[in-house]
Amino acid sequence: GKESEILYKYVPGPFMRTLVKALQHPEQDFLLIIEEINRANVAAVFGDVFQLLDRKNGVSEYPIAASEDIKKYLKDNGIDDCEELRIPSNMYIWATMNSADQGVFPMDAAFKRRWEFEYIGIDENEDGIKDYDIPLQKKEDDSHEWVKWNDLRHSINDKLTAMKINEDKLLGPYFISEEKLKLVEGKNEENANEFVKSFKSKVLMYLFEDAVKMRPGDLFDENAIGRLRFSDICKKFDEIGQGIFNF
């Protein structure tokens, strides 16, 4: 019966939906944001749209032919001039990428040439977290020693830089989310244990398993810790806090 029939229908994606809005409203600006663009093979994902990235005065210099499905979709949305596709000057495409992430796809030079790049430094927007204190080791009365997160972050990054670790492997201001930092805002001891647990599983694990995987002894003080095993590092952190580091 008809209930079991399989139907195939064109479904527009984010690019096409944004393009249609830009064509429908030329007096307004529209922005398509692609987060972590290098998490996929972008040349394959963009397909023919790759050609539209060459722009002159904001408009695609070289159009591509529209498929029958796209023509129908455009006509259904009141756009009659739909034989060819161009990105209009009121449609912008922004993308983010982090070259430090593992398992990403490299972008070829031809694709990169069609973009304007802006490098965001590791300390960008650090003013937003400069006043947050975080708990470290416990004291005899079960309270914690506290240190400015931004100060500790800079100390770790300075050591990593001295080890010639690339900037994109350093700790950014929001490597610990602001939501987590607010848990201990005002040196809130009530949430200190929960924060320390999160700090070990996020910051210490990243440093040990990614940033200094091949040379943990350059960052972590083996004399203070005993053995450079992650479990030992976490255990010693509870006792001596930032004393686990070689700075």
N, C-alpha and C positions, 0 to 999 in steps of 0.2 A: 504494500500500500504506500501511499504518499508519505506517511509518517517515517518510513525507512529510507527515503531517497536522500542522497548526499548532494548538497548544493554547493557550488563554488562561486564565491562573490568577491569582487575587489574590495579590499578594506584599506583605506588610506592610513598611512603612518604619520608620525609627528611632522616630518618634513613636508609632506603633501598638504596636511591640514594647515600648517603655518603659511605655506605658499599661497593657498587659496584665500586665506584671510588677508594676506598682503595684497593680492590682486583685487579683492573685493573692496578694500579700503586703502587706496593709494595715498590718502592724506595722512595716514597713521604709520608708525614704525612698528615692526614685529621682529621678535627675537626668538631664535631657536637655540637652546643651550644643550650641548652634548657633553655629558659628564664622563670623564675618563675615556676620551676618544680612542686611546691606544689599547683598550681592553679587547678590541676586535681587529680583524684585518680590514682596516678602513677602506682601502682601495676596492675590496670586494663588496663591502657593505654599501658604499656610495654608488658603485656601478657607473651608469651613464651620467649620473648627477655630478661625478667628478669633473666632467667637462664644463659644467655650469659655474664652477668656482673661479674660472677666469673672468674677471669683470672689467668693464670699461665704464667709467662714470657711475659705478654702482650696479650696473645691469650686466647680466651674463653676456659676454662677447660672442660666444659660440653656442647656439641653441641645440637642443636635442629633440628628436621626434617623440611625440607623445604616443603611448600605446592606446589601443582602442578603449581599454578599461579606464585609463586616465582621462581620455577625451570625454567619455560619458560622465565621469565624476565631475569634471570641470563644467560641462554644460549643465548638469543638474544643479550646480551651484552658481549659475548665472554668468559663466565665463565662456563667451562664444569663440574668442580668438584662442584656440587650443590645439592647433596643429603642431605647434612647436612650444617647447618649454624654455623659459628663461627665469632666472632669479631676479626679481625686481629690486630697485635701489632702496626700497623701504623694508626689505627683509634682510636681517643680519643673522649670522651664524657665529656663535661663540662656542668654544670647546675648552675643556680642561684636560690636563694629562699629568701624570707623575711617572717619570722615566725610571724611578727607583723600584716601582712595583715589579714583582717577579711574575713571569708568565705573560708579559705583555707582548704585543706585536710591534715590531719596528715599522716606522713610516718611511716610505721611500722619498727621495729628494724631490721627485716630480710632484708628489702630493704636498709636501711641506712648502714648496715654492708658492703655492696658491693661498697661503695663510700669512697673516701678520702675527708674529710671536711676541709675547710679553712675558718675561721671566718674573716670577713671584719669589722673592727672597725668603729664606727660611724664617726670618724674624718679622715678616710682614704681619702687622696688626697685633704685635705682642703687647701693646699698651692695654689691651682688653683683659689681660690675665696677670698683669704685673703685680697686683696687690693680693693675689691668692697665696695663702700659706698651706703647706701640705704636711701631714704627720709622717714622722720617720720611726725611729726605734722607740720602744717603751722605756719609761723611767721606772724607778723602784716603786713609785706610788701608782703604777699602771697608767699614768698619763703619758703623753708622747712628747718627744722633741719635735719642734716645728721648723720648717725652712721655707723660704719663698720658692714656689715652683719655678718661677722664671730664673732665679739665681742658680738653682740646681740644674736646670735645663741648659743654661749657658755654660756651666762648668763641665757638664757631660759633653756638650757640643765642642767646646774648646779642646778637650782631650781627644775627641774623635777627629777633629781637624788636624791636630798634631800627628795623629796616626795616618793622615792622608786619606781619610774617609770622605767620599764625595758629599757635597752639600745636600743633595737630595736624599741622603741616608741619615741626616741629622734629625733631631727632635724639634718639630715645629711647636709654636705656642699652644696649639690646640690638639697636640698628640694625645693629651688627656682632655677629654671633652669638658666644656664649661659646666655641663650638667653634673659631672663627677666632682669638679672642683667646688661647686656650690654645696655639695654634701658636707664639706668641712669648712665652709666659709665662716670666718670669725673664730677659727681654731676650735671648731665644734668636736669635742672629744666623743660625743655620742656616736658619731659616724666614722670615727678615726680607724677603727679596726677594719671596717668594710672597705674604706678607701685604700688602706695599706694592702689588703688582699688584691684589690683591683690593680694597684700600682705594680705589684710583683708580677701578676699574670699578663700585664700589658706592656709596661715600660721595660722592666728587667728582662722579660722573655724576649722582647724585640731586640734589645741590645745584645743579649747572649746568642740568640739563634739567627739573627740577621745582620745587624750592624758590624759585630766583631766576631762572627762565627769562626773565622780562621785564626784569630789572635785574641782570645778572651783575656789572656794574661796581661795584655797591654792596657786594658780598661779596668779590669777587676783586680784587686789586690790579693794575690794568692797567699801571701804571708798572713793577711788578716783573716782570710776565709778558711784556709786550710786546703781544700780541694776545689778546683774549678768545675764543679758540677752544679747544674742549675738548682737542684734541691739544696745544696750547701750554701749557695749564694743567697737564696731566699731565707734560709734559716738564720744566716749571719746578718742579713739586713734587719731582721727583727731585733737583733742585739746591738748592732753598731751603726745602723742607718747608712748614711753616705760614706761611712768609713770603709765600705766594701770597694770603693772606687780608688783608682790610682791617681788621685789628685788631692 
